[in-house]
Amino acid sequence: MPFEIPWTDDPPDVRPRNSLQFWWGLRARWKPNQWVLTMLVEEHEIVVGVQDLIGAEFAVTRQVATGSWLGKAYQGRGIGKEMRAAILHLAFAGLGAQRATSEAFEDNAASLAVSRALGYVENGDDIKVSTGRPRRAIRLVLHREVWQKNRRDDILIRGLEPCVSKFGVAGVDF
Ligand SMILES: CC(C)(COP(=O)(O)OP(=O)(O)OC[C@H]1O[C@@H](n2cnc3c(N)ncnc32)[C@H](O)[C@@H]1OP(=O)(O)O)[C@@H](O)C(=O)NCCC(=O)NCCS
């Protein structure tokens, strides 16, 4: 259970409704200065997980955060790294972000490894509550210059132009 909200503790008959209500709520609350983009991750047309991109006062801060999960059967096969690289490309190349942050509990080796592999560096820690227990979370940050050095040329952004204002930014270097 690597999250602050104990999603996976819900019984199987309740979990789909709770998940949908969460996603609908995010869409209903979307504002150009406060948004959470929840992108579907597919492998061979099978839904395997979700990659979020989070912006708070993005037009001013030019900072994004990310969150993600993959179904258990799809973990540990390189998809987590690919989906984070993809969302970072959207943030930096598509939306003009200057920094991206991430956070994971200290025992979440996979999430921390994804961040480190993509050039994030540690940026302090925090104590969070997870299922009633204190747990140490490690904060990470990826700066635009580092992303730029490792920039990929095989990731395509489609359909952003008509909705870019929804992210609170005007012109972007696509
Ligand atoms: C975190 C998560 C999205 C990572 O995706 P993934 O597909 O499992 O990870 P990848 O296969 O892309 O691996 C990326 C890196 O992590 C390493 N890694 C993967 N699983 C690992 C594990 N259990 N222990 C140590 N390292 C691990 C890989 O070796 C790889 O490192 P490298 O690039 O240096 O070779 C996925 O594991 C997941 O959904 N976990 C549960 C939910 C979660 O923890 N979400 C994040 C909350 S902060």
The ligand as an SDF file (V2000), in Angstrom:
LIG
                    3D

 48 50  0  0  0  0  0  0  0  0999 V2000
    5.9950    2.7150   -9.1380 C   0  0  0  0  0  0  0  0  0  0  0  0
    5.6470    2.0550  -10.4570 C   0  0  0  0  0  0  0  0  0  0  0  0
    4.7070    2.9620  -11.2690 C   0  0  0  0  0  0  0  0  0  0  0  0
    6.9960    1.8360  -11.2340 C   0  0  0  0  0  0  0  0  0  0  0  0
    6.7240    1.2190  -12.4540 O   0  0  0  0  0  0  0  0  0  0  0  0
    7.4210   -0.1490  -12.8780 P   0  0  0  0  0  0  0  0  0  0  0  0
    6.9580   -0.4600  -14.2660 O   0  0  0  0  0  0  0  0  0  0  0  0
    7.1590   -1.1820  -11.8330 O   0  0  0  0  0  0  0  0  0  0  0  0
    8.9700    0.2120  -12.8860 O   0  0  0  0  0  0  0  0  0  0  0  0
    9.9740   -0.0890  -14.0890 P   0  0  0  0  0  0  0  0  0  0  0  0
    9.8640   -1.5230  -14.4880 O   0  0  0  0  0  0  0  0  0  0  0  0
    9.7690    0.9490  -15.1280 O   0  0  0  0  0  0  0  0  0  0  0  0
   11.3690    0.0970  -13.3900 O   0  0  0  0  0  0  0  0  0  0  0  0
   12.0220    1.3410  -13.3740 C   0  0  0  0  0  0  0  0  0  0  0  0
   13.2490    1.2280  -12.5320 C   0  0  0  0  0  0  0  0  0  0  0  0
   12.9130    0.7660  -11.2240 O   0  0  0  0  0  0  0  0  0  0  0  0
   13.6190   -0.4240  -10.9230 C   0  0  0  0  0  0  0  0  0  0  0  0
   12.6900   -1.2490  -10.1700 N   0  0  0  0  0  0  0  0  0  0  0  0
   11.4790   -1.6660  -10.5670 C   0  0  0  0  0  0  0  0  0  0  0  0
   10.8800   -2.3750   -9.5820 N   0  0  0  0  0  0  0  0  0  0  0  0
   11.7700   -2.4060   -8.5480 C   0  0  0  0  0  0  0  0  0  0  0  0
   11.7540   -2.9810   -7.2580 C   0  0  0  0  0  0  0  0  0  0  0  0
   10.6750   -3.6500   -6.8000 N   0  0  0  0  0  0  0  0  0  0  0  0
   12.8340   -2.8280   -6.4780 N   0  0  0  0  0  0  0  0  0  0  0  0
   13.9230   -2.1410   -6.9200 C   0  0  0  0  0  0  0  0  0  0  0  0
   13.9970   -1.5370   -8.1360 N   0  0  0  0  0  0  0  0  0  0  0  0
   12.9310   -1.6870   -8.9280 C   0  0  0  0  0  0  0  0  0  0  0  0
   13.9770   -1.0080  -12.2570 C   0  0  0  0  0  0  0  0  0  0  0  0
   15.1200   -1.8240  -12.1730 O   0  0  0  0  0  0  0  0  0  0  0  0
   14.2600    0.2190  -13.0490 C   0  0  0  0  0  0  0  0  0  0  0  0
   15.5150    0.7680  -12.7300 O   0  0  0  0  0  0  0  0  0  0  0  0
   16.5810    1.1580  -13.8630 P   0  0  0  0  0  0  0  0  0  0  0  0
   15.9100    2.0790  -14.8220 O   0  0  0  0  0  0  0  0  0  0  0  0
   17.6710    1.8080  -13.0930 O   0  0  0  0  0  0  0  0  0  0  0  0
   16.9250   -0.1430  -14.4910 O   0  0  0  0  0  0  0  0  0  0  0  0
    4.9560    0.6700  -10.2430 C   0  0  0  0  0  0  0  0  0  0  0  0
    5.8650   -0.2170   -9.6550 O   0  0  0  0  0  0  0  0  0  0  0  0
    3.6870    0.7580   -9.3980 C   0  0  0  0  0  0  0  0  0  0  0  0
    2.6160    1.0250   -9.9180 O   0  0  0  0  0  0  0  0  0  0  0  0
    3.8160    0.5170   -8.0840 N   0  0  0  0  0  0  0  0  0  0  0  0
    2.6560    0.5690   -7.1940 C   0  0  0  0  0  0  0  0  0  0  0  0
    2.0750    1.9570   -7.0800 C   0  0  0  0  0  0  0  0  0  0  0  0
    3.1060    2.9730   -6.6560 C   0  0  0  0  0  0  0  0  0  0  0  0
    4.0010    2.6950   -5.8680 O   0  0  0  0  0  0  0  0  0  0  0  0
    2.9670    4.1940   -7.2000 N   0  0  0  0  0  0  0  0  0  0  0  0
    3.8710    5.2900   -6.8760 C   0  0  0  0  0  0  0  0  0  0  0  0
    3.5140    5.8890   -5.5350 C   0  0  0  0  0  0  0  0  0  0  0  0
    4.7160    7.1290   -5.1010 S   0  0  0  0  0  0  0  0  0  0  0  0
  1  2  1  0
  2  3  1  0
  2  4  1  0
  2 36  1  0
  4  5  1  0
  5  6  1  0
  6  7  2  0
  6  8  1  0
  6  9  1  0
  9 10  1  0
 10 11  2  0
 10 12  1  0
 10 13  1  0
 13 14  1  0
 14 15  1  0
 15 16  1  0
 15 30  1  0
 16 17  1  0
 17 18  1  0
 17 28  1  0
 18 19  1  0
 18 27  1  0
 19 20  2  0
 20 21  1  0
 21 22  1  0
 21 27  2  0
 22 23  1  0
 22 24  2  0
 24 25  1  0
 25 26  2  0
 26 27  1  0
 28 29  1  0
 28 30  1  0
 30 31  1  0
 31 32  1  0
 32 33  2  0
 32 34  1  0
 32 35  1  0
 36 37  1  0
 36 38  1  0
 38 39  2  0
 38 40  1  0
 40 41  1  0
 41 42  1  0
 42 43  1  0
 43 44  2  0
 43 45  1  0
 45 46  1  0
 46 47  1  0
 47 48  1  0
M  END
$$$$
